Amino acid sequence: MIKSMTALNFDSNSNGDVAEGRRVLEVEGNALLELSRTLGDEFAAAIELLEEVQGRIIITGMGKSGHIGKKIAATLASTGTPSFFVHPGEASHGDLGMITHNDAVIMLSNSGETVELSDLIHYCKRLSIPLISITSREDSTLAIASDVALILPNSPEACPMGLAPTTSTTLSLALGDAIAVTLLNRKGFSVPDFKMFHPGGKLGQQLKMVKDLMFKGTALPLVSPTTLMGDGIVTMTAKSMGCLLVVDTNNKLLGVVTDGDLRRHMGPTLLETSVEDIMTTTPKTIGPKALAAEAVAFMNTHKIMNVCVTDENGILVGLLTMHECLKVGL
């Protein structure tokens, strides 16, 4: 078990370690702000080019740039822009065949002189494949050969020797995110689209809609407003929802009866009382296309365990329970 912070014994270097960590974050943070300030027409041109691509966006880079490139490719693919990573070394040994004239290529190289990218550059020029570069040098071979060169600001690496790729890789990664999100907005990529690409894990559960988890049809504890509470309690017990949903002949929601309503109206005449006489006529409702996570927040805010699901006309289409949301990990 990890000890609490108060129980840990720090050595004499701890203050220096914290200071060094802060220095690294400040160096990289300042570089990101500079990148934001310098972003301009070249970025807009890159987005225009990428949006028109009929095929896929190929990301490539060597070493640390390659690792960043893989993440950028994954982000693009998961947000509606088909993309994959091609290793420049493998490209020279057959993987160039993975890149077609319908694609576009984004190359990452801090120096812009990475030898392993040369075959890819020549291939793109020979087949007129659009080439976008992310590099720190606008006079580099890569930048000059590119259709659009995205130049990173001349910011120092956070490594005290100025050698290990740190600031430059952070900038490349952030610029890749900016490209992916801007394309996402351009394409009108929606929550349902995102859900389709992320069906698994915690994220997939959070992207479920109310309609995916709600009870409907014969599972619902439906009664008419003239139903006597004696029969209503039988229905409530049988459906095990802890409530009754009161609807008219067109299934329009008129009100609900909860366990709390029963307790408040408990008395010798309760069983002979009509449902409409004790129901809550302004129940909380939510739409079927709302995110289930949003529904959980809604129920927590209003301190309720169930929420009625209605369409835009007030027609009851289902009932969502907190229990079902908890079952899927929301």
One Martini backbone bead per residue (centre of mass of N, CA, C, O) as a GRO file, in nm:
protein
  330
    1MET     BB    1   0.098   0.035   0.021
    2ILE     BB    2   0.060   0.363  -0.004
    3LYS     BB    3   0.170   0.621   0.147
    4SER     BB    4   0.122   0.887   0.294
    5MET     BB    5   0.257   1.197   0.275
    6THR     BB    6   0.312   1.218   0.592
    7ALA     BB    7   0.480   0.929   0.597
    8LEU     BB    8   0.697   1.033   0.428
    9ASN     BB    9   1.048   1.031   0.353
   10PHE     BB   10   1.244   1.297   0.289
   11ASP     BB   11   1.499   1.417   0.139
   12SER     BB   12   1.715   1.682   0.072
   13ASN     BB   13   1.614   1.682  -0.248
   14SER     BB   14   1.306   1.748  -0.268
   15ASN     BB   15   1.301   2.052  -0.334
   16GLY     BB   16   1.464   2.021  -0.597
   17ASP     BB   17   1.268   1.833  -0.743
   18VAL     BB   18   1.028   2.022  -0.750
   19ALA     BB   19   1.167   2.250  -0.900
   20GLU     BB   20   1.234   2.087  -1.153
   21GLY     BB   21   0.947   2.009  -1.228
   22ARG     BB   22   0.845   2.300  -1.259
   23ARG     BB   23   1.042   2.389  -1.477
   24VAL     BB   24   0.949   2.196  -1.697
   25LEU     BB   25   0.651   2.290  -1.705
   26GLU     BB   26   0.712   2.587  -1.770
   27VAL     BB   27   0.862   2.549  -2.034
   28GLU     BB   28   0.630   2.396  -2.179
   29GLY     BB   29   0.402   2.600  -2.126
   30ASN     BB   30   0.532   2.842  -2.273
   31ALA     BB   31   0.548   2.700  -2.548
   32LEU     BB   32   0.244   2.663  -2.586
   33LEU     BB   33   0.174   2.964  -2.586
   34GLU     BB   34   0.346   3.031  -2.834
   35LEU     BB   35   0.203   2.844  -3.030
   36SER     BB   36  -0.072   2.980  -3.007
   37ARG     BB   37   0.025   3.266  -3.108
   38THR     BB   38   0.151   3.146  -3.397
   39LEU     BB   39  -0.100   3.054  -3.504
   40GLY     BB   40  -0.215   3.027  -3.854
   41ASP     BB   41  -0.237   2.996  -4.189
   42GLU     BB   42  -0.103   2.717  -4.200
   43PHE     BB   43  -0.314   2.572  -4.033
   44ALA     BB   44  -0.555   2.632  -4.217
   45ALA     BB   45  -0.431   2.490  -4.465
   46ALA     BB   46  -0.412   2.209  -4.339
   47ILE     BB   47  -0.713   2.169  -4.288
   48GLU     BB   48  -0.809   2.196  -4.577
   49LEU     BB   49  -0.645   1.961  -4.687
   50LEU     BB   50  -0.751   1.733  -4.492
   51GLU     BB   51  -1.059   1.757  -4.556
   52GLU     BB   52  -1.012   1.663  -4.874
   53VAL     BB   53  -0.946   1.386  -4.807
   54GLN     BB   54  -1.029   1.058  -4.930
   55GLY     BB   55  -0.858   0.903  -4.745
   56ARG     BB   56  -0.577   0.901  -4.551
   57ILE     BB   57  -0.388   0.978  -4.262
   58ILE     BB   58  -0.042   0.987  -4.252
   59ILE     BB   59   0.184   0.900  -3.998
   60THR     BB   60   0.527   1.017  -3.934
   61GLY     BB   61   0.827   0.901  -3.754
   62MET     BB   62   1.121   0.926  -3.556
   63GLY     BB   63   1.128   0.807  -3.266
   64LYS     BB   64   0.976   1.025  -3.073
   65SER     BB   65   0.804   1.119  -3.314
   66GLY     BB   66   0.672   0.841  -3.351
   67HIS     BB   67   0.522   0.826  -3.084
   68ILE     BB   68   0.354   1.078  -3.136
   69GLY     BB   69   0.229   0.985  -3.406
   70LYS     BB   70   0.060   0.752  -3.292
   71LYS     BB   71  -0.125   0.930  -3.122
   72ILE     BB   72  -0.236   1.107  -3.348
   73ALA     BB   73  -0.361   0.880  -3.513
   74ALA     BB   74  -0.554   0.783  -3.289
   75THR     BB   75  -0.710   1.050  -3.257
   76LEU     BB   76  -0.813   1.079  -3.541
   77ALA     BB   77  -0.963   0.803  -3.563
   78SER     BB   78  -1.152   0.863  -3.297
   79THR     BB   79  -1.261   1.154  -3.460
   80GLY     BB   80  -1.325   1.081  -3.788
   81THR     BB   81  -1.012   1.038  -3.900
   82PRO     BB   82  -0.859   0.848  -4.099
   83SER     BB   83  -0.575   0.671  -3.948
   84PHE     BB   84  -0.211   0.602  -3.966
   85PHE     BB   85   0.095   0.446  -3.894
   86VAL     BB   86   0.427   0.491  -4.042
   87HIS     BB   87   0.726   0.353  -4.060
   88PRO     BB   88   1.004   0.469  -4.216
   89GLY     BB   89   1.165   0.204  -4.231
   90GLU     BB   90   0.933   0.023  -4.347
   91ALA     BB   91   0.871   0.196  -4.596
   92SER     BB   92   1.151   0.112  -4.742
   93HIS     BB   93   1.022  -0.213  -4.713
   94GLY     BB   94   0.695  -0.172  -4.844
   95ASP     BB   95   0.500   0.045  -4.685
   96LEU     BB   96   0.441   0.242  -4.922
   97GLY     BB   97   0.185   0.072  -5.017
   98MET     BB   98  -0.008   0.215  -4.792
   99ILE     BB   99   0.023   0.465  -4.984
  100THR     BB  100  -0.186   0.689  -5.150
  101HIS     BB  101  -0.314   0.937  -5.365
  102ASN     BB  102  -0.563   0.982  -5.142
  103ASP     BB  103  -0.363   1.078  -4.944
  104ALA     BB  104  -0.200   1.201  -4.646
  105VAL     BB  105   0.098   1.353  -4.497
  106ILE     BB  106   0.249   1.346  -4.168
  107MET     BB  107   0.553   1.491  -4.060
  108LEU     BB  108   0.794   1.423  -3.799
  109SER     BB  109   1.057   1.676  -3.731
  110ASN     BB  110   1.252   1.878  -3.563
  111SER     BB  111   1.489   1.923  -3.783
  112GLY     BB  112   1.412   1.813  -4.089
  113GLU     BB  113   1.671   1.572  -4.125
  114THR     BB  114   1.561   1.292  -4.136
  115VAL     BB  115   1.676   1.030  -4.312
  116GLU     BB  116   1.427   0.820  -4.299
  117LEU     BB  117   1.231   1.030  -4.472
  118SER     BB  118   1.326   1.047  -4.771
  119ASP     BB  119   1.155   0.829  -4.915
  120LEU     BB  120   0.883   0.958  -4.843
  121ILE     BB  121   0.921   1.226  -4.980
  122HIS     BB  122   0.965   1.118  -5.269
  123TYR     BB  123   0.696   0.967  -5.288
  124CYS     BB  124   0.510   1.211  -5.256
  125LYS     BB  125   0.617   1.371  -5.502
  126ARG     BB  126   0.571   1.152  -5.721
  127LEU     BB  127   0.238   1.122  -5.632
  128SER     BB  128   0.112   1.385  -5.517
  129ILE     BB  129   0.125   1.385  -5.202
  130PRO     BB  130   0.028   1.535  -4.943
  131LEU     BB  131   0.247   1.750  -4.735
  132ILE     BB  132   0.297   1.760  -4.382
  133SER     BB  133   0.475   1.948  -4.140
  134ILE     BB  134   0.652   1.897  -3.819
  135THR     BB  135   0.871   2.164  -3.725
  136SER     BB  136   1.152   2.386  -3.625
  137ARG     BB  137   1.246   2.422  -3.942
  138GLU     BB  138   1.198   2.623  -4.228
  139ASP     BB  139   1.497   2.537  -4.371
  140SER     BB  140   1.435   2.256  -4.412
  141THR     BB  141   1.389   1.989  -4.607
  142LEU     BB  142   1.101   1.926  -4.514
  143ALA     BB  143   0.970   2.208  -4.529
  144ILE     BB  144   1.033   2.262  -4.832
  145ALA     BB  145   0.876   1.991  -4.934
  146SER     BB  146   0.620   2.105  -4.832
  147ASP     BB  147   0.298   2.218  -4.857
  148VAL     BB  148   0.290   2.225  -4.531
  149ALA     BB  149   0.441   2.417  -4.266
  150LEU     BB  150   0.473   2.346  -3.920
  151ILE     BB  151   0.610   2.570  -3.696
  152LEU     BB  152   0.789   2.560  -3.427
  153PRO     BB  153   0.895   2.705  -3.170
  154ASN     BB  154   1.196   2.846  -3.026
  155SER     BB  155   1.224   2.622  -2.785
  156PRO     BB  156   1.342   2.488  -2.516
  157GLU     BB  157   1.445   2.228  -2.376
  158ALA     BB  158   1.397   2.081  -2.062
  159CYS     BB  159   1.655   1.974  -2.082
  160PRO     BB  160   1.952   2.078  -1.942
  161MET     BB  161   2.112   1.994  -2.221
  162GLY     BB  162   1.919   2.019  -2.480
  163LEU     BB  163   1.847   1.707  -2.598
  164ALA     BB  164   1.599   1.591  -2.496
  165PRO     BB  165   1.290   1.523  -2.599
  166THR     BB  166   1.029   1.754  -2.484
  167THR     BB  167   0.912   2.017  -2.588
  168SER     BB  168   0.882   1.921  -2.886
  169THR     BB  169   0.684   1.685  -2.825
  170THR     BB  170   0.465   1.849  -2.690
  171LEU     BB  171   0.403   2.030  -2.934
  172SER     BB  172   0.331   1.806  -3.134
  173LEU     BB  173   0.098   1.687  -2.975
  174ALA     BB  174  -0.075   1.944  -2.953
  175LEU     BB  175  -0.099   1.991  -3.259
  176GLY     BB  176  -0.244   1.727  -3.315
  177ASP     BB  177  -0.492   1.795  -3.144
  178ALA     BB  178  -0.573   2.048  -3.300
  179ILE     BB  179  -0.629   1.902  -3.563
  180ALA     BB  180  -0.840   1.695  -3.466
  181VAL     BB  181  -1.049   1.897  -3.343
  182THR     BB  182  -1.092   2.071  -3.593
  183LEU     BB  183  -1.197   1.841  -3.771
  184LEU     BB  184  -1.429   1.762  -3.591
  185ASN     BB  185  -1.582   2.030  -3.624
  186ARG     BB  186  -1.603   2.034  -3.933
  187LYS     BB  187  -1.766   1.740  -3.936
  188GLY     BB  188  -1.970   1.711  -3.694
  189PHE     BB  189  -1.881   1.549  -3.458
  190SER     BB  190  -2.050   1.331  -3.243
  191VAL     BB  191  -2.150   1.149  -2.983
  192PRO     BB  192  -2.245   0.901  -3.149
  193ASP     BB  193  -1.978   0.877  -3.301
  194PHE     BB  194  -1.798   0.838  -3.054
  195LYS     BB  195  -1.940   0.583  -2.952
  196MET     BB  196  -1.877   0.399  -3.197
  197PHE     BB  197  -1.548   0.422  -3.132
  198HIS     BB  198  -1.629   0.375  -2.791
  199PRO     BB  199  -1.760   0.089  -2.659
  200GLY     BB  200  -1.541   0.063  -2.443
  201GLY     BB  201  -1.533   0.093  -2.128
  202LYS     BB  202  -1.582   0.378  -1.952
  203LEU     BB  203  -1.640   0.558  -2.197
  204GLY     BB  204  -1.867   0.385  -2.318
  205GLN     BB  205  -2.059   0.420  -2.075
  206GLN     BB  206  -2.072   0.738  -2.076
  207LEU     BB  207  -2.201   0.725  -2.387
  208LYS     BB  208  -2.454   0.644  -2.302
  209MET     BB  209  -2.788   0.640  -2.333
  210VAL     BB  210  -3.090   0.642  -2.199
  211LYS     BB  211  -3.218   0.439  -2.412
  212ASP     BB  212  -3.006   0.202  -2.332
  213LEU     BB  213  -3.122   0.179  -2.002
  214MET     BB  214  -3.412   0.183  -2.013
  215PHE     BB  215  -3.730   0.124  -1.935
  216LYS     BB  216  -3.992  -0.064  -2.115
  217GLY     BB  217  -4.302  -0.127  -2.161
  218THR     BB  218  -4.389  -0.395  -1.957
  219ALA     BB  219  -4.187  -0.285  -1.725
  220LEU     BB  220  -4.386  -0.071  -1.663
  221PRO     BB  221  -4.571   0.116  -1.404
  222LEU     BB  222  -4.878   0.139  -1.527
  223VAL     BB  223  -5.137   0.395  -1.491
  224SER     BB  224  -5.428   0.535  -1.430
  225PRO     BB  225  -5.584   0.798  -1.270
  226THR     BB  226  -5.837   0.595  -1.166
  227THR     BB  227  -5.674   0.424  -1.006
  228LEU     BB  228  -5.650   0.239  -0.740
  229MET     BB  229  -5.424   0.201  -0.485
  230GLY     BB  230  -5.456  -0.099  -0.448
  231ASP     BB  231  -5.367  -0.161  -0.744
  232GLY     BB  232  -5.111   0.011  -0.750
  233ILE     BB  233  -4.947  -0.148  -0.539
  234VAL     BB  234  -4.937  -0.407  -0.700
  235THR     BB  235  -4.781  -0.287  -0.941
  236MET     BB  236  -4.539  -0.178  -0.786
  237THR     BB  237  -4.448  -0.455  -0.675
  238ALA     BB  238  -4.421  -0.612  -0.948
  239LYS     BB  239  -4.205  -0.396  -1.086
  240SER     BB  240  -3.983  -0.277  -0.887
  241MET     BB  241  -3.954   0.072  -0.895
  242GLY     BB  242  -4.092   0.264  -0.667
  243CYS     BB  243  -4.334   0.327  -0.880
  244LEU     BB  244  -4.572   0.528  -1.061
  245LEU     BB  245  -4.714   0.566  -1.392
  246VAL     BB  246  -4.908   0.828  -1.515
  247VAL     BB  247  -5.146   0.779  -1.781
  248ASP     BB  248  -5.296   0.809  -2.068
  249THR     BB  249  -5.426   0.680  -2.363
  250ASN     BB  250  -5.148   0.820  -2.507
  251ASN     BB  251  -4.903   0.808  -2.294
  252LYS     BB  252  -4.919   1.055  -2.124
  253LEU     BB  253  -4.768   1.223  -1.880
  254LEU     BB  254  -4.914   1.308  -1.550
  255GLY     BB  255  -4.753   1.125  -1.330
  256VAL     BB  256  -4.640   1.030  -0.994
  257VAL     BB  257  -4.577   0.750  -0.766
  258THR     BB  258  -4.425   0.722  -0.460
  259ASP     BB  259  -4.316   0.620  -0.163
  260GLY     BB  260  -4.351   0.902  -0.041
  261ASP     BB  261  -4.650   0.937  -0.113
  262LEU     BB  262  -4.752   0.703   0.057
  263ARG     BB  263  -4.657   0.808   0.333
  264ARG     BB  264  -4.814   1.084   0.321
  265HIS     BB  265  -5.109   0.905   0.265
  266MET     BB  266  -5.138   0.747   0.506
  267GLY     BB  267  -5.442   0.548   0.553
  268PRO     BB  268  -5.761   0.407   0.565
  269THR     BB  269  -5.821   0.532   0.246
  270LEU     BB  270  -5.597   0.466   0.039
  271LEU     BB  271  -5.705   0.216  -0.134
  272GLU     BB  272  -5.964   0.412  -0.234
  273THR     BB  273  -5.773   0.593  -0.375
  274SER     BB  274  -5.682   0.779  -0.627
  275VAL     BB  275  -5.403   0.839  -0.796
  276GLU     BB  276  -5.462   1.148  -0.868
  277ASP     BB  277  -5.473   1.240  -0.555
  278ILE     BB  278  -5.135   1.168  -0.502
  279MET     BB  279  -4.987   1.267  -0.729
  280THR     BB  280  -4.724   1.390  -0.910
  281THR     BB  281  -4.754   1.651  -1.163
  282THR     BB  282  -4.415   1.724  -1.162
  283PRO     BB  283  -4.213   1.544  -1.300
  284LYS     BB  284  -3.913   1.432  -1.373
  285THR     BB  285  -3.737   1.476  -1.688
  286ILE     BB  286  -3.604   1.305  -1.985
  287GLY     BB  287  -3.434   1.235  -2.262
  288PRO     BB  288  -3.334   0.965  -2.466
  289LYS     BB  289  -3.057   1.132  -2.580
  290ALA     BB  290  -2.932   1.145  -2.329
  291LEU     BB  291  -2.691   1.106  -2.123
  292ALA     BB  292  -2.645   0.898  -1.865
  293ALA     BB  293  -2.454   1.083  -1.704
  294GLU     BB  294  -2.654   1.317  -1.702
  295ALA     BB  295  -2.877   1.166  -1.545
  296VAL     BB  296  -2.719   1.125  -1.286
  297ALA     BB  297  -2.684   1.424  -1.223
  298PHE     BB  298  -2.987   1.486  -1.217
  299MET     BB  299  -3.061   1.293  -0.981
  300ASN     BB  300  -2.867   1.414  -0.774
  301THR     BB  301  -2.979   1.703  -0.772
  302HIS     BB  302  -3.294   1.589  -0.707
  303LYS     BB  303  -3.301   1.337  -0.526
  304ILE     BB  304  -3.333   1.077  -0.724
  305MET     BB  305  -3.387   0.730  -0.854
  306ASN     BB  306  -3.581   0.834  -1.082
  307VAL     BB  307  -3.657   0.885  -1.443
  308CYS     BB  308  -3.845   1.016  -1.677
  309VAL     BB  309  -3.910   0.931  -2.023
  310THR     BB  310  -3.948   1.178  -2.279
  311ASP     BB  311  -4.068   1.337  -2.529
  312GLU     BB  312  -4.149   1.638  -2.687
  313ASN     BB  313  -4.475   1.557  -2.609
  314GLY     BB  314  -4.483   1.385  -2.327
  315ILE     BB  315  -4.422   1.098  -2.398
  316LEU     BB  316  -4.386   0.796  -2.270
  317VAL     BB  317  -4.076   0.575  -2.304
  318GLY     BB  318  -3.956   0.564  -1.996
  319LEU     BB  319  -3.725   0.433  -1.731
  320LEU     BB  320  -3.475   0.556  -1.516
  321THR     BB  321  -3.231   0.410  -1.306
  322MET     BB  322  -2.978   0.420  -1.086
  323HIS     BB  323  -2.915   0.119  -1.083
  324GLU     BB  324  -2.847   0.090  -1.388
  325CYS     BB  325  -2.613   0.290  -1.386
  326LEU     BB  326  -2.438   0.138  -1.174
  327LYS     BB  327  -2.406  -0.133  -1.330
  328VAL     BB  328  -2.222   0.032  -1.565
  329GLY     BB  329  -2.038   0.254  -1.394
  330LEU     BB  330  -2.170   0.561  -1.336
   0.00000   0.00000   0.00000
